[in-house]
Amino acid sequence: MNVQAASPLAPARDRKADFPGLVTATGKPWHYLDSAATAQKPQAVIDTVTRAIGVDYATVHRGVYSRSAEMTLGYEAARRRVAAFIGGSEEELVFTRGATEAINLVAYSWGAVNLGKDDRILLSELEHHSNIVPWQIMQQRCGFAIDVCPLTDHGRIDLDAAERMLTPAHKLVSLAHVSNVLGSVLDAPRAAEMAHAVGAKLLLDGCQAVPRLPVDVRALGCDFYAFSGHKLYGPTGIGALWARADILGDMPPWQGGGAMIDKVSFANTSFAPAPQRFEAGTPAIVEAIGLAAACDYVDRIGLEAIHAHEAELVAQTREALRGMNDVALFGPEDSAGIVSFAFEGIHPHDLGTILDEENVAIRAGHHCAQPLMEHLGVTATARASFGLYSDEDDVAALIRGIERTKRIFG
Ligand SMILES: Cc1ncc(COP(=O)(O)O)c(C=O)c1O
């Protein structure tokens, strides 16, 4: 199959030119298939970050001088831009360090006042550790129970099972919108309907969804949406929590300090309204502005096109892998841009090391999803994950590298 011809994103090769990170130190093509871990950055984002940390740089929200006032406008415009990217509005968007911090924010703030010893929450077997461990830590404090929804044979969250498990004691359902290992896409509107039917809130971990699918938080019907900027072609150290305005407005602060207050005295301190109430300290100004530039870049291409392009690459990869001996291929056929697999007799780390010699970068390991590894009956998988810049040459290089590895291992 010729992905260049078939893909609505064609020619992806031209997109590669936008990403200076996609070559090796000696200038050779680098077949980067680890975009689910972190995406390479387009020059447009690098330029925006360079400007923001250089000639435009100043603090926000405090300065009386014009550069700071302009930086404040830039930072707040970034909030509007990132909120709009997922169909939300600026009062609903808290900048965080990433998805991990966004989920921790919900656990520590919303969870502390809404989860007690008679309550339950529902997670799934495929969650990233960042959507498991914060809840376990809060469970030790608040005493609620954690239920784990099983998966279907195709590696999707089994929403029929979830429906049977949910009770009025459930206050929260927290699920990955797209699995970082299997690429399976959640039927989020159905999950929202089921959660709301028992009075629970729905949190979606959108880390792998925002770079791969058009996301509209209102159409999804969720209550919280968490994601990281660095997987969306933006900088590290920035991400967001979107929460419905009425919910966010009622949540207590979870970290104290400058910028999140209304008035401070030793007798009584009052807090700023949301979202500022959740951004204690000097924020990641440059990174937020860089993330807004990433949203602009992605929107110029269009997530429908990116999704279709990555789907072609997934189909091509799965087809090639299926033709090989001793391969276990995980996840559904219509995975969103991510293919996990394992070969009998070849540890994924060995495969990753040999592929590296061929300038092919994959991820090998448990992908911060150890309960899912247990479910799959493996300790690790190899994972190839695509970005908008990936193309058929990357898939061909991966397959060539795997064939070489298989020859080495006999
Ligand atoms: C599904 C999912 N959730 C959460 C995270 C955590 O993201 P971060 O480390 O950027 O906070 C990741 C990162 O791999 C992920 O893939």
PDBQT file of the ligand as one rigid body, heavy atoms in Angstrom, charges set to zero:
ROOT
HETATM    1  C1  LIG A 501      -2.484   7.770  28.358  1.00  0.00    +0.000 C 
HETATM    2  C2  LIG A 501      -1.476   8.583  29.108  1.00  0.00    +0.000 A 
HETATM    3  N1  LIG A 501      -1.840   9.184  30.253  1.00  0.00    +0.000 NA
HETATM    4  C3  LIG A 501      -0.993   9.932  30.958  1.00  0.00    +0.000 A 
HETATM    5  C4  LIG A 501       0.305  10.095  30.573  1.00  0.00    +0.000 A 
HETATM    6  C5  LIG A 501       1.217  10.953  31.402  1.00  0.00    +0.000 C 
HETATM    7  O1  LIG A 501       1.627  12.055  30.682  1.00  0.00    +0.000 OA
HETATM    8  P1  LIG A 501       2.758  13.050  31.267  1.00  0.00    +0.000 P 
HETATM    9  O2  LIG A 501       3.895  12.163  31.666  1.00  0.00    +0.000 OA
HETATM   10  O3  LIG A 501       3.067  13.928  30.119  1.00  0.00    +0.000 OA
HETATM   11  O4  LIG A 501       2.138  13.765  32.415  1.00  0.00    +0.000 OA
HETATM   12  C6  LIG A 501       0.753   9.478  29.404  1.00  0.00    +0.000 A 
HETATM   13  C7  LIG A 501       2.157   9.594  28.976  1.00  0.00    +0.000 C 
HETATM   14  O5  LIG A 501       2.694   8.700  28.400  1.00  0.00    +0.000 OA
HETATM   15  C8  LIG A 501      -0.177   8.715  28.640  1.00  0.00    +0.000 A 
HETATM   16  O6  LIG A 501       0.198   8.134  27.506  1.00  0.00    +0.000 OA
ENDROOT
TORSDOF 0
